[in-house]
Amino acid sequence: WQHAHVILGGESFVALAEGLQNALWSLGGAPADHRSDSLSAAFRNLDRDAAEDLTRRYEDLCRHYGMVPSRNNRGLAHENGSIESPHGHLKRAIDDALLLRGSRDFPDLPDYRRFIDEVVGQQNARRAKAIEVERGTLKPLPPDRTADFEQTLVHVTSSGGFTLRKVFYTVPSRLIGHRLRVHLFDDRLDCFLGGTRVLTLARGRPRGNGRHGHVVDYRHVIHALRRKPMALLNLVYRDQLFPRRAFERTFEALLAAGSDRQACTTAVALLSLAHERGCEAELAEVLDADLEAGRLPDLPALRERFQALDDFLVAHQAYAATPLSDAEADTEELRQLIAERGGRPIEVIEGLLAKGARVVAHDPVAERTARRNIRRST
């Protein structure tokens, strides 16, 4: 029986703890012994205290599942044979599956992990009867998993982020000045304020030559950039700021065509538009089309184009559970409005209406006036 777990940062205790526990819970029990190699990669570059702490955590992990930990003896390579041989078979099976798939490219990490799980599952299915025979000898699993993460505290600085393990992470500006408790997994960071999880970030890795890495979400820093757009020009994490290649190509074209100030101002305005209108993907398509046609973006036209759907949604509120026929007129009205303003995709809104939602008009000016009067009276 085999289990494979895709890791991102090389051999570490966090990767071992997460992968081993996933294997045990998939199997449905724990063996009496857990044998590993010397884990030299996990211990490399650790001082004595850190190495002892890692050893202690590994022993606690095995104790939690009632397993006796042991390691192969250094210098006796043949002791690895019982695992290295099936490991080689599994890698060849994965390679064959990739050849049949026709591509080694995957849209994201979860998709690749699903692919690996399917290949391993097919291998285990061939041994199902033998596994059932031995499953009765496994120890029962404990009620819960044990920690498969490292925990640390970070301080969110005035720059709108924190640095951890030579990687700078941006966070929402509301967290500036707070201390966050971070659970450090192999592929993500769970950030807690008190006992509440407030944020999950993809885990970054340091760059080569000892340089810091960056995990940047433009939504976290766009408000600061709007106040000082020229900061974009020499921003240390500028390459990681752009959410899609189209935005980066547009900025490069703006720099080549005009002044640095105008390029920064326009690029920040485009990012702000993507954030405020929620149109990042659609805006990227328009920018790509403009660049292919040799045009620079027309910011006023883009604002008007992506304002169309928002104007409609502000002027119409969706209420639940009325027949589809009541919404057909509104769907056609929306379709005509979008066509007049440049054709922004409306599949999301049509999906809402197709579920039987009814669009009811109201006066947004009257609503804003009422809200202002309420604030004055209070």
DAHUQUI-V158410 format. One record per backbone hydrogen bond with DSSP energy under -1.0 kcal/mol. CO is the residue of the C=O (numbers start at 1). NH is the residue of the N-H. Records with the same first field share a line. If there is no record, write none. Layout:
CO->NH, NH
This chain:
12->16
13->17
14->18
15->19
16->20
17->21
18->22
19->23
20->24
21->25
22->26
23->27
24->28, 29
30->139
32->68
34->70
36->72
39->43
40->44
43->46
47->51
48->52
49->53
50->54
51->55
52->56
53->57
54->58
55->59
56->60
57->61
58->62
59->63
60->64
62->67
63->66
68->34
70->36
73->76
76->79
77->80
78->81
80->83, 84
81->85
83->87
84->88
85->89
86->90
87->91
88->92
89->93
90->94
91->95
92->96
93->97
94->98
95->99
96->100
97->101
98->102
108->112
109->113
110->114
111->115
112->116
113->117
114->118
115->119
116->120
117->121
118->122
119->123
120->124
121->125
124->127
125->128
127->131
128->132
129->133
130->134
131->135
134->137
135->138
139->30
150->184
152->182
154->180
156->177
157->160
160->171
161->157
162->169
166->213
167->164
168->215
169->162
172->175
173->176
175->178
178->156
180->154
181->192
182->152
183->190
184->150
187->203
188->185
189->201
190->183
191->198, 199
192->181
193->196
196->193
199->191
201->189
208->211
211->207
213->168
215->170
217->220
218->222
221->225
222->226
224->228
228->231
229->232
230->233
235->238
238->242
244->248
245->249
246->250
247->251
248->252
249->253
250->254
251->255
252->256
253->257
254->258
259->263
260->264
261->265
262->266
263->267
264->268
265->269
266->270
267->271
268->272
269->273
270->274
271->275
272->276
273->277
279->283
280->284
281->285
282->286
283->287
284->288
285->289
286->290
287->291
288->292
289->293
290->295
291->294
298->302
299->303
300->304
301->305
302->306
307->311
308->312
309->313
310->314
311->315
315->362
317->360
319->358
323->326
324->327
327->331
328->332
329->333
330->334
331->335
332->336
333->337
334->338
335->339
336->340
337->341
338->343
346->350
347->351
348->352
349->353
350->354
352->357
353->356
356->322
358->319
360->317
363->367
364->368
365->369
366->370
367->371
368->372
369->373
370->374
371->375
372->376
373->377
374->378
